[in-house]
Amino acid sequence: MSKITIGLDTAKSVFHLVFMNDKGRVLKKKKLKRAQVVEHLSKLPPATVVMESCGATHYCRRAISAFGHTCKAIAPQYVVMYRKGNKHDYNDTQAIAEAAQREEMRFVSLKSQSQ
């Protein structure tokens, strides 16, 4: 069974998801409104969900981790080198998922709610 990595690009109202297998092949792309993201991820089997580090990252990671997913965040400067083509939401999301699969990738540590 292959492991699935879900790249998640956060935005104000529309989030983009890219589902990638462990060989780097894009399995599916999805576009969801903010209110639908947590509900959609709650119905999926455990996977690795990765997003770029930003202000809402720690809240999102805590919410998504509650459903059994492994959540990680990457600093944006490490994602840029994996982007193919022009900068737009799906290319960014695919780059996030691809960067997360690299062994040498450094991730941002999760902060607790009190921090």
OpenMM code with the backbone's topology and positions (N, CA, C; nanometers):
from openmm import Vec3, app, unit

residues = "MET SER LYS ILE THR ILE GLY LEU ASP THR ALA LYS SER VAL PHE HIS LEU VAL PHE MET ASN ASP LYS GLY ARG VAL LEU LYS LYS LYS LYS LEU LYS ARG ALA GLN VAL VAL GLU HIS LEU SER LYS LEU PRO PRO ALA THR VAL VAL MET GLU SER CYS GLY ALA THR HIS TYR CYS ARG ARG ALA ILE SER ALA PHE GLY HIS THR CYS LYS ALA ILE ALA PRO GLN TYR VAL VAL MET TYR ARG LYS GLY ASN LYS HIS ASP TYR ASN ASP THR GLN ALA ILE ALA GLU ALA ALA GLN ARG GLU GLU MET ARG PHE VAL SER LEU LYS SER GLN SER GLN".split()
positions = [
    Vec3(0.0832, -0.1181, 0.0000),
    Vec3(0.0000, 0.0000, 0.0000),
    Vec3(0.0876, 0.1243, 0.0000),
    Vec3(0.0599, 0.2167, -0.0899),
    Vec3(0.1420, 0.3366, -0.0983),
    Vec3(0.0918, 0.4430, -0.0024),
    Vec3(0.1843, 0.5260, 0.0441),
    Vec3(0.1478, 0.6352, 0.1332),
    Vec3(0.1063, 0.7547, 0.0488),
    Vec3(0.0048, 0.8252, 0.0952),
    Vec3(-0.0460, 0.9411, 0.0244),
    Vec3(0.0003, 1.0678, 0.0959),
    Vec3(0.0501, 1.1619, 0.0187),
    Vec3(0.0848, 1.2937, 0.0689),
    Vec3(-0.0148, 1.3917, 0.0106),
    Vec3(-0.0740, 1.4719, 0.0965),
    Vec3(-0.1707, 1.5717, 0.0526),
    Vec3(-0.1075, 1.7091, 0.0702),
    Vec3(-0.0843, 1.7774, -0.0407),
    Vec3(-0.0364, 1.9146, -0.0361),
    Vec3(-0.1565, 2.0057, -0.0185),
    Vec3(-0.1481, 2.0996, 0.0739),
    Vec3(-0.2598, 2.1880, 0.1042),
    Vec3(-0.2128, 2.3324, 0.0919),
    Vec3(-0.2740, 2.4060, -0.0006),
    Vec3(-0.2417, 2.5474, -0.0189),
    Vec3(-0.3545, 2.6277, 0.0431),
    Vec3(-0.3243, 2.6989, 0.1503),
    Vec3(-0.4261, 2.7754, 0.2208),
    Vec3(-0.4428, 2.9129, 0.1582),
    Vec3(-0.5629, 2.9666, 0.1704),
    Vec3(-0.5940, 3.0993, 0.1175),
    Vec3(-0.7070, 3.1585, 0.2006),
    Vec3(-0.7577, 3.2740, 0.1583),
    Vec3(-0.8661, 3.3380, 0.2334),
    Vec3(-0.9954, 3.2580, 0.2267),
    Vec3(-1.0351, 3.2162, 0.1076),
    Vec3(-1.1644, 3.1487, 0.0965),
    Vec3(-1.1598, 3.0146, 0.0243),
    Vec3(-1.0642, 2.9941, -0.0658),
    Vec3(-1.0567, 2.8700, -0.1424),
    Vec3(-0.9227, 2.8018, -0.1163),
    Vec3(-0.9287, 2.6735, -0.0772),
    Vec3(-0.8075, 2.5957, -0.0524),
    Vec3(-0.7910, 2.4949, -0.1654),
    Vec3(-0.6668, 2.4684, -0.2026),
    Vec3(-0.6369, 2.3707, -0.3070),
    Vec3(-0.5634, 2.2532, -0.2442),
    Vec3(-0.6000, 2.1329, -0.2864),
    Vec3(-0.5365, 2.0112, -0.2380),
    Vec3(-0.4848, 1.9316, -0.3568),
    Vec3(-0.3674, 1.8717, -0.3406),
    Vec3(-0.3117, 1.7803, -0.4400),
    Vec3(-0.2762, 1.6519, -0.3664),
    Vec3(-0.3273, 1.5408, -0.4158),
    Vec3(-0.3010, 1.4092, -0.3583),
    Vec3(-0.1912, 1.3441, -0.4405),
    Vec3(-0.0808, 1.3066, -0.3750),
    Vec3(0.0357, 1.2528, -0.4452),
    Vec3(0.0774, 1.1218, -0.3792),
    Vec3(0.1094, 1.0217, -0.4632),
    Vec3(0.1556, 0.8951, -0.4055),
    Vec3(0.3040, 0.9041, -0.3722),
    Vec3(0.3591, 0.7962, -0.3143),
    Vec3(0.4990, 0.7991, -0.2703),
    Vec3(0.5989, 0.8000, -0.3852),
    Vec3(0.5528, 0.7802, -0.5063),
    Vec3(0.6404, 0.7866, -0.6234),
    Vec3(0.6385, 0.9244, -0.6896),
    Vec3(0.5614, 1.0184, -0.6341),
    Vec3(0.5557, 1.1533, -0.6871),
    Vec3(0.4512, 1.1750, -0.7950),
    Vec3(0.3625, 1.0794, -0.8129),
    Vec3(0.2573, 1.0911, -0.9156),
    Vec3(0.1340, 1.1578, -0.8556),
    Vec3(0.0822, 1.2588, -0.9236),
    Vec3(-0.0384, 1.3268, -0.8771),
    Vec3(-0.1577, 1.2372, -0.9045),
    Vec3(-0.2300, 1.2031, -0.7993),
    Vec3(-0.3456, 1.1159, -0.8107),
    Vec3(-0.4748, 1.1939, -0.8315),
    Vec3(-0.4846, 1.3088, -0.7643),
    Vec3(-0.6083, 1.3851, -0.7700),
    Vec3(-0.5812, 1.5287, -0.7274),
    Vec3(-0.6574, 1.6222, -0.7833),
    Vec3(-0.6547, 1.7622, -0.7425),
    Vec3(-0.7951, 1.7985, -0.6967),
    Vec3(-0.8017, 1.8825, -0.5951),
    Vec3(-0.9323, 1.9209, -0.5421),
    Vec3(-0.9280, 2.0665, -0.4973),
    Vec3(-1.0390, 2.1365, -0.5178),
    Vec3(-1.0527, 2.2753, -0.4756),
    Vec3(-1.1721, 2.2821, -0.3813),
    Vec3(-1.1499, 2.3324, -0.2593),
    Vec3(-1.2547, 2.3367, -0.1576),
    Vec3(-1.2648, 2.4751, -0.0954),
    Vec3(-1.3838, 2.5091, -0.0513),
    Vec3(-1.4014, 2.6317, 0.0254),
    Vec3(-1.3508, 2.6073, 0.1663),
    Vec3(-1.3163, 2.7143, 0.2349),
    Vec3(-1.2578, 2.7060, 0.3686),
    Vec3(-1.3389, 2.6159, 0.4621),
    Vec3(-1.4684, 2.6298, 0.4628),
    Vec3(-1.5540, 2.5530, 0.5538),
    Vec3(-1.5579, 2.4037, 0.5209),
    Vec3(-1.5220, 2.3655, 0.3991),
    Vec3(-1.5295, 2.2260, 0.3567),
    Vec3(-1.4023, 2.1468, 0.3834),
    Vec3(-1.2911, 2.2134, 0.4070),
    Vec3(-1.1609, 2.1456, 0.4148),
    Vec3(-1.1556, 2.0451, 0.5294),
    Vec3(-1.1864, 2.0899, 0.6496),
    Vec3(-1.1767, 1.9997, 0.7660),
    Vec3(-1.2748, 1.8842, 0.7513),
    Vec3(-1.3951, 1.9121, 0.7056),
    Vec3(-1.4953, 1.8062, 0.6869),
    Vec3(-1.4464, 1.7033, 0.5843),
    Vec3(-1.3892, 1.7506, 0.4731),
    Vec3(-1.3396, 1.6599, 0.3693),
    Vec3(-1.2249, 1.5739, 0.4224),
    Vec3(-1.1292, 1.6359, 0.4922),
    Vec3(-1.0152, 1.5611, 0.5443),
    Vec3(-1.0561, 1.4632, 0.6541),
    Vec3(-1.1661, 1.4908, 0.7244),
    Vec3(-1.2112, 1.3998, 0.8297),
    Vec3(-1.2616, 1.2678, 0.7730),
    Vec3(-1.3008, 1.2669, 0.6464),
    Vec3(-1.3545, 1.1463, 0.5829),
    Vec3(-1.2471, 1.0614, 0.5146),
    Vec3(-1.1257, 1.1117, 0.5072),
    Vec3(-1.0178, 1.0417, 0.4369),
    Vec3(-0.9404, 0.9509, 0.5315),
    Vec3(-0.8812, 0.8430, 0.4787),
    Vec3(-0.7933, 0.7601, 0.5625),
    Vec3(-0.6679, 0.8399, 0.5993),
    Vec3(-0.6007, 0.8024, 0.7075),
    Vec3(-0.4827, 0.8771, 0.7509),
    Vec3(-0.3796, 0.8947, 0.6388),
    Vec3(-0.3317, 1.0161, 0.6250),
    Vec3(-0.2330, 1.0509, 0.5240),
    Vec3(-0.1405, 1.1573, 0.5837),
    Vec3(-0.0413, 1.1983, 0.5081),
    Vec3(0.0459, 1.3074, 0.5478),
    Vec3(-0.0043, 1.4337, 0.4797),
    Vec3(-0.0450, 1.5310, 0.5585),
    Vec3(-0.0958, 1.6579, 0.5066),
    Vec3(0.0118, 1.7630, 0.5292),
    Vec3(0.0515, 1.8306, 0.4212),
    Vec3(0.1606, 1.9267, 0.4282),
    Vec3(0.1141, 2.0607, 0.3741),
    Vec3(0.1558, 2.1684, 0.4421),
    Vec3(0.1218, 2.3032, 0.3972),
    Vec3(0.2406, 2.3954, 0.4182),
    Vec3(0.2359, 2.5092, 0.3518),
    Vec3(0.3386, 2.6105, 0.3746),
    Vec3(0.3124, 2.6754, 0.5093),
    Vec3(0.4182, 2.7127, 0.5762),
    Vec3(0.4062, 2.7763, 0.7053),
    Vec3(0.3529, 2.9187, 0.6891),
    Vec3(0.2497, 2.9516, 0.7671),
    Vec3(0.1916, 3.0861, 0.7659),
    Vec3(0.1238, 3.1093, 0.9003),
    Vec3(0.0496, 3.2173, 0.9139),
    Vec3(-0.0128, 3.2516, 1.0411),
    Vec3(-0.1135, 3.1493, 1.0910),
    Vec3(-0.1878, 3.0870, 1.0031),
    Vec3(-0.2930, 2.9930, 1.0439),
    Vec3(-0.2457, 2.8479, 1.0465),
    Vec3(-0.1214, 2.8247, 1.0167),
    Vec3(-0.0693, 2.6882, 1.0049),
    Vec3(-0.0896, 2.6060, 1.1315),
    Vec3(-0.0577, 2.6621, 1.2446),
    Vec3(-0.0626, 2.5843, 1.3683),
    Vec3(-0.2058, 2.5456, 1.4045),
    Vec3(-0.3015, 2.6356, 1.3822),
    Vec3(-0.4420, 2.6016, 1.4061),
    Vec3(-0.4857, 2.4895, 1.3119),
    Vec3(-0.4534, 2.5037, 1.1829),
    Vec3(-0.4913, 2.4024, 1.0836),
    Vec3(-0.4302, 2.2673, 1.1175),
    Vec3(-0.3053, 2.2665, 1.1578),
    Vec3(-0.2385, 2.1413, 1.1892),
    Vec3(-0.3031, 2.0716, 1.3078),
    Vec3(-0.3421, 2.1477, 1.4097),
    Vec3(-0.4084, 2.0856, 1.5252),
    Vec3(-0.5443, 2.0283, 1.4856),
    Vec3(-0.6190, 2.1024, 1.4036),
    Vec3(-0.7522, 2.0568, 1.3614),
    Vec3(-0.7429, 1.9315, 1.2753),
    Vec3(-0.6481, 1.9282, 1.1832),
    Vec3(-0.6338, 1.8153, 1.0910),
    Vec3(-0.5748, 1.6930, 1.1618),
    Vec3(-0.4847, 1.7138, 1.2552),
    Vec3(-0.4236, 1.6030, 1.3289),
    Vec3(-0.5262, 1.5259, 1.4111),
    Vec3(-0.6330, 1.5917, 1.4498),
    Vec3(-0.7370, 1.5265, 1.5299),
    Vec3(-0.8035, 1.4105, 1.4550),
    Vec3(-0.7908, 1.4070, 1.3222),
    Vec3(-0.8520, 1.3010, 1.2419),
    Vec3(-0.7538, 1.1897, 1.2070),
    Vec3(-0.6362, 1.1885, 1.2692),
    Vec3(-0.5394, 1.0819, 1.2478),
    Vec3(-0.4379, 1.1085, 1.1393),
    Vec3(-0.4433, 1.2260, 1.0780),
    Vec3(-0.3457, 1.2603, 0.9745),
    Vec3(-0.2161, 1.3079, 1.0395),
    Vec3(-0.1065, 1.2881, 0.9703),
    Vec3(0.0207, 1.3451, 1.0108),
    Vec3(0.0317, 1.4797, 0.9413),
    Vec3(0.0479, 1.5859, 1.0179),
    Vec3(0.0523, 1.7202, 0.9594),
    Vec3(0.1925, 1.7783, 0.9716),
    Vec3(0.2361, 1.8409, 0.8647),
    Vec3(0.3677, 1.9025, 0.8606),
    Vec3(0.3561, 2.0384, 0.7938),
    Vec3(0.4518, 2.1241, 0.8238),
    Vec3(0.4569, 2.2555, 0.7589),
    Vec3(0.5990, 2.2799, 0.7100),
    Vec3(0.6089, 2.3424, 0.5944),
    Vec3(0.7378, 2.3726, 0.5327),
    Vec3(0.7477, 2.5231, 0.5161),
    Vec3(0.8664, 2.5785, 0.5416),
    Vec3(0.8892, 2.7206, 0.5171),
    Vec3(0.8777, 2.7469, 0.3667),
    Vec3(0.8120, 2.8559, 0.3273),
    Vec3(0.7878, 2.8831, 0.1849),
    Vec3(0.9138, 2.8851, 0.0982),
    Vec3(1.0271, 2.9288, 0.1532),
    Vec3(1.1487, 2.9356, 0.0711),
    Vec3(1.1990, 2.7979, 0.0284),
    Vec3(1.1591, 2.6909, 0.0992),
    Vec3(1.1999, 2.5563, 0.0600),
    Vec3(1.1078, 2.4964, -0.0460),
    Vec3(0.9909, 2.5534, -0.0634),
    Vec3(0.8941, 2.5024, -0.1602),
    Vec3(0.9219, 2.5568, -0.3005),
    Vec3(0.9722, 2.6788, -0.3098),
    Vec3(0.9894, 2.7482, -0.4380),
    Vec3(1.0680, 2.6657, -0.5388),
    Vec3(1.1717, 2.5995, -0.4952),
    Vec3(1.2580, 2.5268, -0.5901),
    Vec3(1.1910, 2.4023, -0.6499),
    Vec3(1.0776, 2.3595, -0.5937),
    Vec3(1.0075, 2.2423, -0.6463),
    Vec3(0.8895, 2.2791, -0.7358),
    Vec3(0.8621, 2.4084, -0.7506),
    Vec3(0.7498, 2.4519, -0.8332),
    Vec3(0.7854, 2.4388, -0.9799),
    Vec3(0.6939, 2.3797, -1.0558),
    Vec3(0.7122, 2.3647, -1.2003),
    Vec3(0.6180, 2.4622, -1.2688),
    Vec3(0.6693, 2.5428, -1.3568),
    Vec3(0.5844, 2.6365, -1.4303),
    Vec3(0.5569, 2.7636, -1.3521),
    Vec3(0.4550, 2.8351, -1.3952),
    Vec3(0.4194, 2.9629, -1.3351),
    Vec3(0.3605, 2.9439, -1.1957),
    Vec3(0.3629, 3.0534, -1.1201),
    Vec3(0.3086, 3.0478, -0.9845),
    Vec3(0.1563, 3.0599, -0.9889),
    Vec3(0.0897, 2.9527, -0.9533),
    Vec3(-0.0540, 2.9548, -0.9297),
    Vec3(-0.0847, 2.8452, -0.8288),
    Vec3(-0.2083, 2.8425, -0.7808),
    Vec3(-0.2415, 2.7597, -0.6649),
    Vec3(-0.2099, 2.6115, -0.6820),
    Vec3(-0.2450, 2.5519, -0.7957),
    Vec3(-0.2187, 2.4088, -0.8130),
    Vec3(-0.0693, 2.3789, -0.8246),
    Vec3(0.0056, 2.4643, -0.8934),
    Vec3(0.1506, 2.4437, -0.9011),
    Vec3(0.2139, 2.4576, -0.7626),
    Vec3(0.1678, 2.5545, -0.6842),
    Vec3(0.2193, 2.5703, -0.5480),
    Vec3(0.1876, 2.4477, -0.4628),
    Vec3(0.0658, 2.3983, -0.4738),
    Vec3(0.0235, 2.2839, -0.3943),
    Vec3(0.1011, 2.1576, -0.4324),
    Vec3(0.1237, 2.1394, -0.5606),
    Vec3(0.2018, 2.0244, -0.6055),
    Vec3(0.3459, 2.0358, -0.5563),
    Vec3(0.4008, 2.1551, -0.5580),
    Vec3(0.5370, 2.1768, -0.5090),
    Vec3(0.5468, 2.1477, -0.3594),
    Vec3(0.4442, 2.1838, -0.2836),
    Vec3(0.4423, 2.1559, -0.1390),
    Vec3(0.4466, 2.0047, -0.1152),
    Vec3(0.3624, 1.9310, -0.1873),
    Vec3(0.3576, 1.7851, -0.1710),
    Vec3(0.4900, 1.7205, -0.2130),
    Vec3(0.5462, 1.7680, -0.3224),
    Vec3(0.6728, 1.7110, -0.3699),
    Vec3(0.7872, 1.7415, -0.2743),
    Vec3(0.7943, 1.8625, -0.2240),
    Vec3(0.9004, 1.9000, -0.1302),
    Vec3(0.8915, 1.8177, -0.0019),
    Vec3(0.7711, 1.7883, 0.0414),
    Vec3(0.7518, 1.7122, 0.1656),
    Vec3(0.8041, 1.5702, 0.1548),
    Vec3(0.8129, 1.5170, 0.0343),
    Vec3(0.8580, 1.3795, 0.0162),
    Vec3(1.0102, 1.3659, 0.0129),
    Vec3(1.0799, 1.4751, 0.0183),
    Vec3(1.2262, 1.4715, 0.0179),
    Vec3(1.2792, 1.4376, 0.1568),
    Vec3(1.3758, 1.3469, 0.1623),
    Vec3(1.4310, 1.3032, 0.2910),
    Vec3(1.4986, 1.4160, 0.3672),
    Vec3(1.5653, 1.5048, 0.2971),
    Vec3(1.6437, 1.6097, 0.3624),
    Vec3(1.5619, 1.7349, 0.3960),
    Vec3(1.4327, 1.7324, 0.3731),
    Vec3(1.3476, 1.8495, 0.3963),
    Vec3(1.3376, 1.8812, 0.5456),
    Vec3(1.3436, 2.0109, 0.5750),
    Vec3(1.3286, 2.0575, 0.7134),
    Vec3(1.1864, 2.1114, 0.7302),
    Vec3(1.1232, 2.0718, 0.8379),
    Vec3(0.9856, 2.1122, 0.8637),
    Vec3(0.9791, 2.2079, 0.9826),
    Vec3(0.8752, 2.2871, 0.9878),
    Vec3(0.8517, 2.3802, 1.0961),
    Vec3(0.7864, 2.3037, 1.2104),
    Vec3(0.8345, 2.3251, 1.3331),
    Vec3(0.7776, 2.2517, 1.4460),
    Vec3(0.6410, 2.3093, 1.4835),
    Vec3(0.5553, 2.2231, 1.5348),
    Vec3(0.4188, 2.2610, 1.5722),
    Vec3(0.4197, 2.3320, 1.7075),
    Vec3(0.3451, 2.4411, 1.7149),
    Vec3(0.3303, 2.5133, 1.8410),
    Vec3(0.1994, 2.4709, 1.9073),
    Vec3(0.2019, 2.4659, 2.0400),
    Vec3(0.0795, 2.4327, 2.1122),
    Vec3(-0.0108, 2.5555, 2.1159),
    Vec3(-0.1335, 2.5384, 2.1584),
    Vec3(-0.2275, 2.6492, 2.1627),
    Vec3(-0.1827, 2.7561, 2.2620),
    Vec3(-0.1196, 2.7156, 2.3707),
    Vec3(-0.0736, 2.8127, 2.4723),
    Vec3(0.0439, 2.8953, 2.4227),
    Vec3(0.1229, 2.8427, 2.3298),
    Vec3(0.2370, 2.9182, 2.2780),
    Vec3(0.1904, 3.0262, 2.1850),
] * unit.nanometer
topology = app.Topology()
chain = topology.addChain("A")
for resn in residues:
    res = topology.addResidue(resn, chain)
    for name in ("N", "CA", "C"):
        topology.addAtom(name, app.Element.getBySymbol(name[0]), res)
